Amino acid sequence: MRQGAGNILTETLPVTCLEAMSLAPKILSGSTVIACATAAWAADFPEPLTDTDFVQSNMSEVRLGQALFYDPILSGNRNVSCATCHHPRFATGDGLSLGLGDGGIGLGPERVADPDNLPEQRIPRNSPALFNLGLKQLRVLFHDGRIEVDPSRANGFRTPLEDEMVSGFSGLLSAQTMFPVLSADEMAGHYQKNEISKLVRQGRITGPGGAWDAIAARVAKIDEYQSEFEMVYPDIARGRAVGFADISNAIAAFMAFEWRADNSAFDQMLRGEISLPDLAAEGASLFYGKAQCAACHSGQMLSDQGFHAMGQPQLGPGKAARFEAHQKDIGRARVTGRFEDFYAFRTPPLRNVAKTGPWGHAGAFANLPDFLRHHADPVSRLSTYQVQVALPPLEGAKPDWTILGDEAAMAEIKDAVIQPPVRLSDDEFEALLAFLDSLTDPTSLAGRLGIPDSVPSGLPVER
């Protein structure tokens, strides 16, 4: 057992669990017995996160990224910022099952469709949280992993642009950050609405005169931004034009700094600073033992960064290609084309998971207990799933519950699940929830720099 694991659960635990177990239960009771019974799974705990696990931040770059993150200037119609769907008020999500990007009015659960600029559809997947994206070990992003580390590529990662992907991105997070600006539903707006959406529709993304170039030029025309870019990136000060990768790198630096999450009760316990309360300790025992959560939610990220079919209900428009009429979302298989990847989605990291609802890749669960029970036995519970989320009305959009009413589609989702069900009692579910709550890091939830008072474009900042 690694150093520090002996007193992870109770301050009264003598020396190490392995030594104490020879005494239990004769002279030990209560939380100490619980602690000692967990010696085997405690050895599976990850090492504590340290500074060396995270990319280091240049604060000038971080502050530039902060302004860009909250500035609607990056969207086609100048009405959506990164923060629209990833806001600190909603644990870096938007509080919706499926969000509204371009064409929405309001923030979070109060966001509704703009009758004068109706969105064509909802964003097809739940907005993922942004915690710990500055970890060096990060390998995949998006629910389907369509942005991923790939050492065989010249720039070190694979994206939907394949060989057209430009260079200059600082890493995986930077490469991912700027794909939302190309999405009609998220930030670009729909065809004929603005110059960015027109370029995207024409397939002109990279290179001179492409969508990314047009956005970079738009930003560089603002004197304050141009000055800040020159301060952060010396070659821009020497005359190089602001490029799209510069914008993306700054936003990535901000996100990595702002929402670093390594000070939850769980993290403090790993460092030997505190003990978990008894119920959370029992939940940790289940998480790393009987409940088998750590089979996928492993390592320091509490994610294997893999893809698993877990039988989640599908809401909304799905992820069909333009020439397809269905509303399915087959997950990872859209990226790989492999049968075994059908309905598989990325294992999400779990820091702050108690605060990041709705849960599921389509946000089908409004509360974590229901999600957890479904997750333990998805095949049987999918048959009895009752809609528990509200979606803002959207005139003219595809029906939200099509897949739920399609027996064949529901059977496909069930058939993709290979994990056997996990049987837990009500008390055990309660303990697991207590452990998940111990993964909450208040510092990262609040953010370190917070929301800026204003942004250089002068456009409204969403609060």
Salt bridges, closest charged atoms under 4 A:
GLU47 OE2 - ARG2 NE 3.50
ASP51 OD1 - ARG260 NH2 2.75
ASP102 OD2 - LYS193 NZ 3.83
GLU120 OE1 - HIS190 NE2 3.65
ASP144 OD2 - ARG125 NH1 2.92
ASP144 OD1 - ARG146 NH1 3.04
GLU148 OE1 - ARG332 NH2 3.04
ASP150 OD2 - ARG153 NE 3.17
GLU162 OE1 - ARG153 NH1 2.62
GLU162 OE2 - ARG158 NH2 3.51
ASP163 OD1 - ARG153 NH1 3.99
ASP185 OD1 - HIS190 NE2 3.09
GLU195 OE2 - ARG218 NH2 2.73
ASP235 OD2 - ARG240 NE 2.73
ASP246 OD2 - ARG240 NH1 2.86
ASP262 OD2 - ARG260 NH2 2.83
ASP267 OD1 - ARG351 NH2 2.72
GLU273 OE2 - ARG271 NE 2.87
ASP304 OD2 - HIS308 NE2 2.83
GLU324 OE1 - HIS326 NE2 3.41
ASP329 OD1 - ARG125 NH2 2.73
GLU340 OE2 - ARG338 NE 3.79
ASP341 OD2 - ARG338 NE 2.84
ASP377 OD2 - ARG423 NH1 2.69
ASP400 OD1 - ARG122 NE 2.85
GLU412 OE2 - LYS328 NZ 3.01
ASP426 OD1 - ARG373 NH2 3.05
GLU428 OE2 - LYS290 NZ 2.95
GLU462 OE2 - ARG111 NH1 4.00
